[in-house]
Amino acid sequence: MKTTVEPPNGGLMPPTGGPLAPQDLAGYEVVVCVSGGIAAYKVCEVVSRLVQRGAGVTVAMTRAARKFVGPTTFQALSGRRVLTTLWDHESGDVQHVAMTDAADLLVVAPATADLIGRIAAGLADDVVTTLVITASAPVLVAPAMNERMWANPIVQRNANSLREQKRFQFIGPGSGWMACRAVGPGRMTEPAEILEAATALLRSTKPRSVK
Ligand SMILES: Cc1cc2nc3c(=O)[nH]c(=O)nc-3n(C[C@H](O)[C@H](O)[C@H](O)COP(=O)(O)O)c2cc1C
């Protein structure tokens, strides 16, 4: 008898060429916040892999992030509408509050110098910063920027002020070739490592949906 395996999220899973991934993240909710750096394209892989492993993934993008990757790509990969603004709700539903109540983890990748600064300043001036400031879930931050930006004492101060809070965990940046044709510290950690860190954080506790 022929058996079929239903992919998660209504069949929106992209082909992997391999067997169905283990559904070890089923029941977990992740909000992936994308800001405006070249590395945004690598975050498609993170979203896809989380979805393939059964996590519910909602993507939120800054205005600058949408210059690098279109929301349609993240919508197709996540199977969910992408949050791009605070102002598009029709029902009066305060979606960022509901979203953050459900979230087990936020992943901020790539995290630009600008976004790290805005979060560190406690700003809530777009959908991404509002989600981060409203949520109580842990936040995994993957910085990505030119090595001179990353070395800037103001950027370091902002990053350190987030690190001081237990809720924020940094991954990277690593060192290597960057799109600005420089080699140095500032390169976003590779998607596989971000996925591994996100998995470890998620699986350290039960999903909020079953608590
Ligand atoms: C081609 C290009 C690449 C950029 N790459 C980065 C980057 O990797 N990291 C970064 O911090 N800023 C980068 N920037 C600058 C940010 O896009 C800019 O600071 C923007 O205001 C960030 O907004 P956001 O943090 O709201 O997404 C880049 C800009 C351009 C035009």
The ligand as an SDF file (V2000), in Angstrom:
LIG
                    3D

 31 33  0  0  0  0  0  0  0  0999 V2000
   23.5540   47.3650    0.1680 C   0  0  0  0  0  0  0  0  0  0  0  0
   23.4210   47.6440    1.6340 C   0  0  0  0  0  0  0  0  0  0  0  0
   23.8340   46.7080    2.5420 C   0  0  0  0  0  0  0  0  0  0  0  0
   23.7420   46.9290    3.9020 C   0  0  0  0  0  0  0  0  0  0  0  0
   24.1550   45.9790    4.7690 N   0  0  0  0  0  0  0  0  0  0  0  0
   24.1000   46.2140    6.0870 C   0  0  0  0  0  0  0  0  0  0  0  0
   24.5430   45.2330    7.0000 C   0  0  0  0  0  0  0  0  0  0  0  0
   24.9570   44.1250    6.6380 O   0  0  0  0  0  0  0  0  0  0  0  0
   24.4910   45.5240    8.3290 N   0  0  0  0  0  0  0  0  0  0  0  0
   24.0350   46.7250    8.7910 C   0  0  0  0  0  0  0  0  0  0  0  0
   24.0500   46.9310    9.9960 O   0  0  0  0  0  0  0  0  0  0  0  0
   23.5670   47.6680    7.9290 N   0  0  0  0  0  0  0  0  0  0  0  0
   23.5850   47.4400    6.6060 C   0  0  0  0  0  0  0  0  0  0  0  0
   23.1280   48.3990    5.7350 N   0  0  0  0  0  0  0  0  0  0  0  0
   22.5630   49.6280    6.2680 C   0  0  0  0  0  0  0  0  0  0  0  0
   21.1270   49.3900    6.7770 C   0  0  0  0  0  0  0  0  0  0  0  0
   20.3050   48.8650    5.7240 O   0  0  0  0  0  0  0  0  0  0  0  0
   20.5460   50.7010    7.2880 C   0  0  0  0  0  0  0  0  0  0  0  0
   21.2690   51.0800    8.4520 O   0  0  0  0  0  0  0  0  0  0  0  0
   19.0750   50.6050    7.6130 C   0  0  0  0  0  0  0  0  0  0  0  0
   18.6410   51.8300    8.1510 O   0  0  0  0  0  0  0  0  0  0  0  0
   18.7760   49.4890    8.5870 C   0  0  0  0  0  0  0  0  0  0  0  0
   17.4260   49.5520    8.9330 O   0  0  0  0  0  0  0  0  0  0  0  0
   16.7620   48.4270    9.8510 P   0  0  0  0  0  0  0  0  0  0  0  0
   17.6740   48.1910   10.9920 O   0  0  0  0  0  0  0  0  0  0  0  0
   15.4650   49.0560   10.2780 O   0  0  0  0  0  0  0  0  0  0  0  0
   16.5090   47.2310    9.0250 O   0  0  0  0  0  0  0  0  0  0  0  0
   23.1970   48.1600    4.3750 C   0  0  0  0  0  0  0  0  0  0  0  0
   22.7440   49.0900    3.4450 C   0  0  0  0  0  0  0  0  0  0  0  0
   22.8490   48.8500    2.1030 C   0  0  0  0  0  0  0  0  0  0  0  0
   22.3420   49.8870    1.1330 C   0  0  0  0  0  0  0  0  0  0  0  0
  1  2  1  0
  2  3  1  0
  2 30  2  0
  3  4  2  0
  4  5  1  0
  4 28  1  0
  5  6  2  0
  6  7  1  0
  6 13  1  0
  7  8  2  0
  7  9  1  0
  9 10  1  0
 10 11  2  0
 10 12  1  0
 12 13  2  0
 13 14  1  0
 14 15  1  0
 14 28  1  0
 15 16  1  0
 16 17  1  0
 16 18  1  0
 18 19  1  0
 18 20  1  0
 20 21  1  0
 20 22  1  0
 22 23  1  0
 23 24  1  0
 24 25  2  0
 24 26  1  0
 24 27  1  0
 28 29  2  0
 29 30  1  0
 30 31  1  0
M  END
$$$$
